[in-house]
């Protein structure tokens, strides 16, 4: 696999945004390692999926996605957080993560992936 090409895990509870995010990542030259729309599925994939990187929606159907982030951190997998909330509402220590705003902007997402990698 090319150095800049990553296998990306997508955690996004909105199915329309998930598909758009997957298409954007594919357009940027990445591969999709898996997709989850719930906290439980996200934690399972964070533990088991073969990935290089993850994009994690902060709010999954009203539940914080930070348990997913904790698993990614334990595995040493880099990630970006995605949110429609103001960035200052992300609690510590997660507020030190690279954060992208939703809806996703392809250029912002590309910069965030590069910055977090």
DATA-V591306 format. One record per backbone hydrogen bond with DSSP energy under -1.0 kcal/mol. CO is the residue of the C=O (numbers start at 0). NH is the residue of the N-H. E is the energy in kcal/mol with one decimal. If there is no record, write none. Layout:
[[CO NH E] [CO NH E]]
This chain:
[[5 30 -2.8] [6 51 -3.2] [6 52 -1.7] [7 32 -2.9] [8 54 -2.7] [9 35 -2.5] [10 56 -2.5] [13 17 -2.7] [14 18 -2.1] [15 19 -2.2] [16 20 -2.8] [17 21 -2.6] [18 22 -2.6] [19 23 -2.3] [20 24 -2.8] [21 25 -2.6] [22 26 -2.5] [23 27 -2.0] [24 29 -2.6] [25 28 -1.5] [30 7 -3.3] [33 9 -2.8] [35 11 -2.3] [37 41 -2.3] [38 42 -2.6] [39 43 -2.1] [40 44 -2.6] [41 45 -2.6] [42 46 -1.9] [43 47 -2.2] [44 48 -2.9] [52 8 -2.6] [53 79 -2.0] [54 10 -2.8] [55 81 -2.9] [57 64 -2.4] [59 62 -1.3] [62 59 -3.1] [64 67 -1.2] [64 68 -1.4] [65 69 -2.5] [66 70 -1.7] [67 71 -2.5] [68 72 -2.8] [69 73 -2.4] [70 74 -2.0] [71 76 -2.7] [72 75 -1.1] [79 55 -2.8] [80 99 -3.1] [81 57 -2.8] [82 101 -2.1] [85 88 -2.2] [86 89 -1.6] [92 95 -1.5] [93 96 -2.0] [97 80 -2.7] [99 82 -2.0] [104 108 -2.9] [105 109 -2.5] [106 110 -2.4] [107 111 -2.5] [108 112 -2.6] [109 113 -2.2] [110 114 -2.8] [111 115 -2.5] [112 116 -1.3]]
